[in-house]
Amino acid sequence: MTINSVYALEEGVSVPLVADKSTGDGEEGLLLGAEVIVTNGTGHVFVDTNPYTQVDLQGSARIAAMVASDVLGVDEKAYDFYYIIDISSPIIGGPSAGGALTVATIAAINKWPLKSGVVMTGMINPDESIGPVGGIPFKLEAAAAKNATLFLIPEGQSTVTVKKTNTDSSGSIITIDTEETVDVVELGKKLNVTVKEVSTIQDVVREFTGYEITKPTYKGTILTTQYMDLLKPLAQNLKNESGDMYKEMESTLPDTQFLGTAKDILDRADKMYDDNKYYAATSLYFNSMYTMRFAQWNDGYDKAADKEQYLTEIINRVENQINFSENDLRNFTLYGISDAEAVGAAESRITAAKVKLDEAKKLTDTQEKITSLAFAHERARTAQWWLTLATPDGKIVPENVLKDRAGWYLSQAQSINTYMFALVSETGSHPEIIGGAGEDLDHAQKEMERGYYAGAIFDSLQATTKASTMIGLLGKTDAQKKVEESYEAAKVAINEARLAGIEPTLAVSAYEYGETMTNPYEQISQYSYARTIAKTSIVLKSHSIASNQTPVKPVITPYVSMPFEPSAPAPNVTVKRSKTKIEVPGFEAVMAVSILLLFIARRLYKKNIRK
């Protein structure tokens, strides 16, 4: 394929790709041909290569379809995407085709022609940025040999280091690899090719098509009065409950080492509450109650005459709480799903509670067992709390729509997570957080099996944003710039949802929580999740139908202390089981909570807990 043969097809777009391959003398660039076709469909991504290539190229194609749809504001699931790539010889694995495939996808959807003479190398990140790649000088040489006049490269890669192979044939053959720094811009001048850096897919579209795609902005308020009026009563309720729990713990367990930990968490929660960060406050109140629940149950176990019976009673209590939450969920969804965000959050939390309960039953270490049981109990309660945050609008999303979307989002999340692992392996990176999406994927699969389709959607989206965030942070990146961009994108998406008549409570709570984070990965993950939720809510609303039924919300009841007494051999001793339902929002806290590490340092919860 020559550069001058680039043209817009009636059914798609042809675009050149550059790659590099291994030879006996080192690396060598080569030019490949790709045809991108977009048709009306159901969200499938097809990759046809001859011969078969590595998973990272397939991952690049999937993200190209996702980003192109996001950039243009269209529903990806309304199209099918075909990527047909001719690979003439074995090439070095890499995601460098992603940027070119994305611009071709955008052009195919809009029926825009691509300029001749333009070639690019650069991976496409889920946040629409262009990521770093290798072998740039070799690719530039290959493009120049095929009449390229403009060569686009990722921002910050105008000067790169490459390996050169030198062979000495005197006597025996000796091959020596050396490193060489190359000024790509100067190399381009020698080859009569202009080399230009690009940082976003919008930059690439402008260079390839001449069209400008501008990112929308929003300067208004995200934490609106309506949102805070919804969250504040629940935060106040938890503030009271956790305070009462602390007073009870202070009087009954004054010497426990967890008293100080609980007080520290409560103080931070009160500070968030005073700053009107109600969601962040409820997350911390959740953490404090989880800590105190463990301390109480652990103390009760130590004092119990029949310790096995005591553990059995705790398990029964947790199972009862899960049943209460499931019953409230069934009542709320009796006439259909009227608020997919609230229902999805509730389904996700019930699933997490069940997983933790099953885990607890298999544990042999008593303290770990009690820890898992305490978490399962509190997590199950948050499902009820989320249902009180629902804002029904008189419409429901049909179950078949939710099921179809859930399967599709799960498949996409699995593919992107696999792609992320492939990239990490290729780059040799060792990020601290690599498996964050695994648990979400596991939960989403369980939810699909149980018919919890809304939960499967949002857990899949959570997995996708975690893997996508990791992809965007690979290589040399300006993390703070990505934080700011994800922050702005979240604001725009939330505003779009509100203009569509949706109050995206789950999205806004993720946005609010992101504002309290300091770690770039956590910030970007939260803002990206908020953006994705808001956009997904718009899509789901577009499929909703009218309903004249009103869902039944759980009733908020005042906190009443109901001590869980340790069992004793006396036959007249009974165990009181709490049926208290305190409403509060929450998804797992990813903050540094060293709740139990003082006591169970070897294996317990090295991951953070988020309400």
DAGIMO-V454577 format. One record per residue. N is the residue number from 1. RES is the residue in three letters. PHI is phi as a letter, one per 40 degrees, with the letter a starting at -180 (* if undefined). PSI is psi in whole degrees, 0 to 359 (none if undefined). NEAR is the number of other C-alpha atoms within 8 Angstrom. Layout:
n,res,phi,psi,near
N,RES,PHI,PSI,NEAR
N,RES,PHI,PSI,NEAR
This chain:
n,res,phi,psi,near
1,MET,*,135,7
2,THR,b,157,7
3,ILE,c,322,14
4,ASN,c,351,7
5,SER,c,6,7
6,VAL,c,130,12
7,TYR,a,161,11
8,ALA,c,125,13
9,LEU,c,157,7
10,GLU,c,324,6
11,GLU,b,4,8
12,GLY,i,195,12
13,VAL,b,138,17
14,SER,c,138,13
15,VAL,a,143,14
16,PRO,c,145,13
17,LEU,b,145,13
18,VAL,b,143,16
19,ALA,a,177,14
20,ASP,b,151,13
21,LYS,b,160,12
22,SER,c,135,10
23,THR,b,175,7
24,GLY,c,338,4
25,ASP,b,12,8
26,GLY,h,215,9
27,GLU,c,151,10
28,GLU,a,135,10
29,GLY,c,155,14
30,LEU,a,156,12
31,LEU,b,133,13
32,LEU,b,161,13
33,GLY,b,140,12
34,ALA,b,139,13
35,GLU,b,129,12
36,VAL,b,122,16
37,ILE,b,133,12
38,VAL,b,125,13
39,THR,b,165,8
40,ASN,c,139,7
41,GLY,a,213,9
42,THR,b,26,8
43,GLY,g,14,11
44,HIS,c,147,9
45,VAL,b,118,11
46,PHE,b,131,8
47,VAL,b,120,10
48,ASP,b,114,9
49,THR,b,149,10
50,ASN,b,105,9
51,PRO,c,181,7
52,TYR,d,139,6
53,THR,b,186,7
54,GLN,c,166,7
55,VAL,c,334,8
56,ASP,c,330,12
57,LEU,c,322,13
58,GLN,c,321,9
59,GLY,c,320,13
60,SER,c,318,15
61,ALA,c,318,14
62,ARG,c,318,11
63,ILE,c,328,13
64,ALA,d,317,14
65,ALA,c,318,13
66,MET,c,313,10
67,VAL,c,318,12
68,ALA,d,319,12
69,SER,c,318,12
70,ASP,c,315,10
71,VAL,c,321,9
72,LEU,c,354,7
73,GLY,g,34,6
74,VAL,b,161,8
75,ASP,c,113,9
76,GLU,d,327,10
77,LYS,c,357,9
78,ALA,c,358,10
79,TYR,b,161,13
80,ASP,b,143,14
81,PHE,b,129,13
82,TYR,b,126,12
83,TYR,b,110,14
84,ILE,b,114,10
85,ILE,b,128,12
86,ASP,c,113,10
87,ILE,b,107,11
88,SER,c,340,7
89,SER,a,162,5
90,PRO,d,132,6
91,ILE,b,162,9
92,ILE,c,131,8
93,GLY,c,143,7
94,GLY,i,159,10
95,PRO,c,17,14
96,SER,c,349,13
97,ALA,c,350,15
98,GLY,d,315,15
99,GLY,c,315,16
100,ALA,c,319,14
101,LEU,c,325,15
102,THR,c,315,15
103,VAL,c,326,13
104,ALA,c,325,13
105,THR,c,315,15
106,ILE,c,317,11
107,ALA,c,322,14
108,ALA,c,319,15
109,ILE,c,319,8
110,ASN,c,355,6
111,LYS,f,43,9
112,TRP,c,138,9
113,PRO,c,153,9
114,LEU,c,144,13
115,LYS,c,144,9
116,SER,c,155,9
117,GLY,g,358,10
118,VAL,b,130,13
119,VAL,b,151,14
120,MET,a,158,11
121,THR,b,139,17
122,GLY,i,136,16
123,MET,c,156,14
124,ILE,b,127,17
125,ASN,c,151,12
126,PRO,d,339,12
127,ASP,c,14,9
128,GLU,g,4,11
129,SER,c,162,11
130,ILE,b,122,15
131,GLY,c,161,13
132,PRO,c,153,11
133,VAL,a,173,12
134,GLY,b,174,5
135,GLY,g,24,11
136,ILE,d,314,11
137,PRO,d,320,9
138,PHE,c,322,12
139,LYS,c,321,16
140,LEU,c,317,11
141,GLU,c,320,10
142,ALA,c,320,12
143,ALA,c,319,15
144,ALA,c,324,12
145,ALA,c,342,7
146,LYS,b,30,9
147,ASN,g,23,10
148,ALA,c,143,13
149,THR,b,338,10
150,LEU,b,127,11
151,PHE,b,117,15
152,LEU,c,134,13
153,ILE,b,160,14
154,PRO,c,148,14
155,GLU,d,135,11
156,GLY,g,3,6
157,GLN,b,29,10
158,SER,c,335,10
159,THR,b,123,10
160,VAL,b,161,10
161,THR,b,129,8
162,VAL,b,160,9
163,LYS,c,134,9
164,LYS,b,138,9
165,THR,b,123,10
166,ASN,b,130,9
167,THR,b,128,9
168,ASP,b,115,8
169,SER,c,8,7
170,SER,c,117,5
171,GLY,g,245,4
172,SER,c,155,6
173,ILE,c,124,8
174,ILE,b,127,7
175,THR,b,126,8
176,ILE,b,125,7
177,ASP,c,129,8
178,THR,b,158,8
179,GLU,c,144,8
180,GLU,b,134,8
181,THR,c,129,8
182,VAL,b,129,10
183,ASP,c,104,9
184,VAL,c,325,13
185,VAL,c,315,11
186,GLU,c,322,7
187,LEU,c,321,10
188,GLY,c,319,12
189,LYS,c,320,9
190,LYS,c,331,7
191,LEU,c,7,8
192,ASN,g,37,8
193,VAL,b,130,12
194,THR,c,127,10
195,VAL,b,130,11
196,LYS,b,137,9
197,GLU,c,145,11
198,VAL,b,145,12
199,SER,b,335,10
200,THR,b,164,9
201,ILE,c,334,14
202,GLN,c,321,10
203,ASP,c,317,9
204,VAL,c,316,12
205,VAL,d,317,13
206,ARG,c,316,11
207,GLU,c,325,8
208,PHE,c,329,10
209,THR,b,337,11
210,GLY,g,355,7
211,TYR,c,145,6
212,GLU,b,128,7
213,ILE,b,108,8
214,THR,c,145,5
215,LYS,c,131,4
216,PRO,c,155,5
217,THR,b,160,8
218,TYR,a,124,8
219,LYS,b,2,4
220,GLY,c,188,4
221,THR,c,135,5
222,ILE,c,315,8
223,LEU,c,78,8
224,THR,c,168,7
225,THR,c,321,6
226,GLN,c,316,6
227,TYR,c,313,10
228,MET,c,326,11
229,ASP,c,330,8
230,LEU,c,320,9
231,LEU,c,326,13
232,LYS,c,314,9
233,PRO,d,324,8
234,LEU,c,320,12
235,ALA,c,320,14
236,GLN,c,320,8
237,ASN,c,315,12
238,LEU,c,325,14
239,LYS,d,315,11
240,ASN,c,314,9
241,GLU,c,313,9
242,SER,c,326,12
243,GLY,c,318,9
244,ASP,c,320,9
245,MET,c,321,11
246,TYR,c,317,12
247,LYS,c,319,8
248,GLU,c,317,8
249,MET,c,322,12
250,GLU,c,326,9
251,SER,c,328,7
252,THR,c,332,6
253,LEU,b,59,9
254,PRO,c,339,8
255,ASP,c,0,5
256,THR,c,142,7
257,GLN,c,350,7
258,PHE,c,351,11
259,LEU,c,314,14
260,GLY,c,322,7
261,THR,c,314,9
262,ALA,c,320,14
263,LYS,c,320,10
264,ASP,c,316,8
265,ILE,c,318,12
266,LEU,c,320,13
267,ASP,c,317,8
268,ARG,c,323,10
269,ALA,c,316,14
270,ASP,c,325,10
271,LYS,c,317,9
272,MET,c,319,12
273,TYR,c,314,12
274,ASP,c,333,7
275,ASP,c,10,6
276,ASN,g,24,7
277,LYS,c,74,10
278,TYR,c,325,12
279,TYR,c,315,13
280,ALA,c,322,13
281,ALA,c,315,15
282,THR,c,327,17
283,SER,c,318,16
284,LEU,c,322,15
285,TYR,c,321,14
286,PHE,d,313,11
287,ASN,c,320,14
288,SER,c,319,13
289,MET,c,324,12
290,TYR,c,317,11
291,THR,c,312,12
292,MET,c,326,14
293,ARG,c,316,9
294,PHE,c,313,11
295,ALA,d,317,10
296,GLN,c,314,10
297,TRP,c,325,12
298,ASN,c,320,10
299,ASP,c,320,8
300,GLY,c,322,12
301,TYR,c,316,11
302,ASP,c,326,7
303,LYS,c,349,7
304,ALA,c,138,11
305,ALA,c,320,8
306,ASP,b,95,9
307,LYS,c,322,10
308,GLU,c,321,6
309,GLN,c,323,8
310,TYR,c,315,13
311,LEU,c,321,10
312,THR,c,319,8
313,GLU,c,322,9
314,ILE,c,315,10
315,ILE,d,317,10
316,ASN,c,320,8
317,ARG,c,318,11
318,VAL,c,317,13
319,GLU,c,321,9
320,ASN,c,318,8
321,GLN,c,319,12
322,ILE,c,319,14
323,ASN,c,320,8
324,PHE,d,315,9
325,SER,c,319,13
326,GLU,c,322,9
327,ASN,c,318,8
328,ASP,c,322,11
329,LEU,c,317,14
330,ARG,c,318,8
331,ASN,c,321,10
332,PHE,c,326,12
333,THR,b,15,11
334,LEU,d,324,7
335,TYR,b,12,8
336,GLY,h,175,9
337,ILE,c,106,11
338,SER,c,342,12
339,ASP,a,94,11
340,ALA,c,327,11
341,GLU,c,309,14
342,ALA,c,317,13
343,VAL,c,318,16
344,GLY,c,318,15
345,ALA,c,318,15
346,ALA,c,315,15
347,GLU,c,321,14
348,SER,c,320,16
349,ARG,c,326,13
350,ILE,c,319,14
351,THR,c,315,11
352,ALA,c,321,12
353,ALA,c,318,14
354,LYS,c,318,10
355,VAL,c,317,8
356,LYS,c,322,12
357,LEU,c,314,14
358,ASP,c,321,8
359,GLU,c,318,10
360,ALA,c,320,12
361,LYS,c,335,7
362,LYS,c,345,6
363,LEU,c,145,9
364,THR,b,335,6
365,ASP,c,120,6
366,THR,c,315,7
367,GLN,c,322,8
368,GLU,c,321,12
369,LYS,c,313,13
370,ILE,c,323,13
371,THR,d,311,9
372,SER,c,322,12
373,LEU,c,319,14
374,ALA,c,318,13
375,PHE,c,314,11
376,ALA,d,320,14
377,HIS,c,311,13
378,GLU,c,323,11
379,ARG,c,320,13
380,ALA,c,322,15
381,ARG,c,324,14
382,THR,c,337,15
383,ALA,c,317,16
384,GLN,c,320,17
385,TRP,c,320,15
386,TRP,c,326,16
387,LEU,c,331,14
388,THR,c,345,11
389,LEU,c,356,12
390,ALA,c,146,11
391,THR,b,75,6
392,PRO,d,144,9
393,ASP,b,19,6
394,GLY,g,10,10
395,LYS,b,156,10
396,ILE,b,153,12
397,VAL,c,120,15
398,PRO,d,146,11
399,GLU,c,323,9
400,ASN,c,328,6
401,VAL,c,314,9
402,LEU,c,317,13
403,LYS,c,315,12
404,ASP,c,314,8
405,ARG,c,320,9
406,ALA,c,315,14
407,GLY,c,321,11
408,TRP,c,315,9
409,TYR,c,323,11
410,LEU,c,316,15
411,SER,c,318,8
412,GLN,c,317,9
413,ALA,c,318,13
414,GLN,c,317,10
415,SER,c,316,10
416,ILE,c,324,14
417,ASN,c,319,13
418,THR,c,318,9
419,TYR,c,318,12
420,MET,c,315,12
421,PHE,c,322,9
422,ALA,c,318,10
423,LEU,c,317,12
424,VAL,c,319,11
425,SER,c,318,8
426,GLU,c,322,8
427,THR,c,346,7
428,GLY,g,17,6
429,SER,c,154,8
430,HIS,b,67,5
431,PRO,c,151,5
432,GLU,c,324,4
433,ILE,b,114,5
434,ILE,b,330,9
435,GLY,b,20,6
436,GLY,d,331,10
437,ALA,c,343,13
438,GLY,d,314,8
439,GLU,c,320,8
440,ASP,c,319,12
441,LEU,c,319,14
442,ASP,c,316,8
443,HIS,c,318,13
444,ALA,c,321,15
445,GLN,c,318,10
446,LYS,c,321,9
447,GLU,c,323,15
448,MET,c,317,13
449,GLU,c,327,7
450,ARG,c,353,6
451,GLY,g,15,7
452,TYR,c,72,11
453,TYR,c,324,13
454,ALA,c,317,15
455,GLY,c,319,15
456,ALA,c,323,18
457,ILE,c,308,16
458,PHE,c,331,13
459,ASP,c,325,13
460,SER,c,319,15
461,LEU,c,322,14
462,GLN,c,316,11
463,ALA,c,318,15
464,THR,c,316,14
465,THR,c,325,12
466,LYS,c,312,11
467,ALA,c,320,14
468,SER,c,320,14
469,THR,c,318,14
470,MET,c,319,11
471,ILE,c,315,11
472,GLY,c,338,12
473,LEU,c,359,10
474,LEU,c,147,9
475,GLY,g,194,7
476,LYS,c,106,6
477,THR,b,156,7
478,ASP,c,94,6
479,ALA,c,320,8
480,GLN,c,324,7
481,LYS,c,320,7
482,LYS,c,325,9
483,VAL,c,312,11
484,GLU,c,319,8
485,GLU,c,319,8
486,SER,c,326,12
487,TYR,c,312,12
488,GLU,c,321,10
489,ALA,c,323,12
490,ALA,c,317,14
491,LYS,c,315,12
492,VAL,c,314,12
493,ALA,c,319,12
494,ILE,c,319,16
495,ASN,c,320,10
496,GLU,c,319,10
497,ALA,c,318,15
498,ARG,c,323,10
499,LEU,c,335,7
500,ALA,c,6,7
501,GLY,g,20,6
502,ILE,b,136,9
503,GLU,b,97,8
504,PRO,c,76,13
505,THR,d,317,11
506,LEU,c,319,11
507,ALA,c,316,14
508,VAL,c,323,12
509,SER,c,323,10
510,ALA,c,319,12
511,TYR,c,312,13
512,GLU,c,318,12
513,TYR,c,322,11
514,GLY,d,327,13
515,GLU,c,340,7
516,THR,c,354,7
517,MET,c,157,10
518,THR,b,337,6
519,ASN,c,128,6
520,PRO,d,318,10
521,TYR,c,315,9
522,GLU,c,319,11
523,GLN,c,309,13
524,ILE,c,318,14
525,SER,d,315,12
526,GLN,c,315,12
527,TYR,c,320,15
528,SER,c,321,14
529,TYR,c,317,13
530,ALA,d,315,16
531,ARG,c,314,15
532,THR,c,319,13
533,ILE,c,312,14
534,ALA,d,315,14
535,LYS,c,321,12
536,THR,c,323,8
537,SER,c,324,13
538,ILE,c,316,11
539,VAL,c,313,9
540,LEU,c,321,11
541,LYS,c,327,8
542,SER,c,343,6
543,HIS,b,3,9
544,SER,c,157,10
545,ILE,b,158,8
546,ALA,c,148,7
547,SER,a,141,7
548,ASN,b,13,5
549,GLN,b,146,6
550,THR,b,123,7
551,PRO,c,152,11
552,VAL,c,114,6
553,LYS,c,150,9
554,PRO,c,150,11
555,VAL,c,131,6
556,ILE,c,124,7
557,THR,b,148,7
558,PRO,c,151,7
559,TYR,c,131,8
560,VAL,b,128,5
561,SER,c,123,6
562,MET,b,87,7
563,PRO,d,144,5
564,PHE,b,98,9
565,GLU,c,143,7
566,PRO,c,146,11
567,SER,c,150,13
568,ALA,b,162,9
569,PRO,c,340,7
570,ALA,c,132,5
571,PRO,c,340,5
572,ASN,c,4,4
573,VAL,c,127,8
574,THR,b,160,5
575,VAL,b,129,9
576,LYS,c,131,8
577,ARG,b,128,7
578,SER,c,138,6
579,LYS,b,20,6
580,THR,c,136,8
581,LYS,b,102,11
582,ILE,b,125,13
583,GLU,c,132,14
584,VAL,a,148,16
585,PRO,c,170,14
586,GLY,i,140,12
587,PHE,b,157,9
588,GLU,d,132,8
589,ALA,c,126,11
590,VAL,b,37,9
591,MET,b,162,8
592,ALA,c,97,6
593,VAL,b,110,7
594,SER,c,46,7
595,ILE,d,310,9
596,LEU,b,2,11
597,LEU,c,340,11
598,LEU,c,325,8
599,PHE,b,328,5
600,ILE,b,62,10
601,ALA,c,339,8
602,ARG,c,319,5
603,ARG,b,348,6
604,LEU,c,131,9
605,TYR,f,67,8
606,LYS,c,347,6
607,LYS,c,158,5
608,ASN,c,158,11
609,ILE,b,134,12
610,ARG,b,133,12
611,LYS,c,none,14
